[in-house]
Amino acid sequence: MQLFVNLPVKDLAKSKEFFTGLGFTLFGMMDGMASVVISEQTQVMLLEEPVFAGYVTKEIADAGTATEAILVLGMENPAQVDELVDKALAAGATPAGVRQEDGVRYQRGFADLDGHHWEALCLVQPAQ
């Protein structure tokens, strides 16, 4: 089974540049949308707001003022968490969420250019 998360974006070109700057590859679909490849089974579809609106019957939430979801990316180690979040912040993202470092997990978050909340998470394996 695959998972496709769809997010509305205001400026597709800027969003594509942002996510490729974080090291993700894109899969182009058609005008007004692009897919951020997270893994073989997961993609985040970036849809320009008018395209996104064509798939919904409700008002599009403003991710800059409300949280509609938290997208969490599982990382292998804390260094990868820091690398991704630091890249995102350098590319124009803003800090989001509450940093978690409790011996079980290491987690930091950012809001992308459209305000969507992303978290990078590493589950720390306890010593045995």
PyMOL commands that set and color helices and strands:
alter all, ss='L'
color gray80, all
select helices_A, chain A and resi 12-21+49-53+78-90
alter helices_A, ss='H'
color red, helices_A
select strands_A, chain A and resi 3-9+25-30+33-39+42-48+70-74+94-101+105-111+117-123
alter strands_A, ss='S'
color yellow, strands_A
deselect
rebuild
show_as cartoon
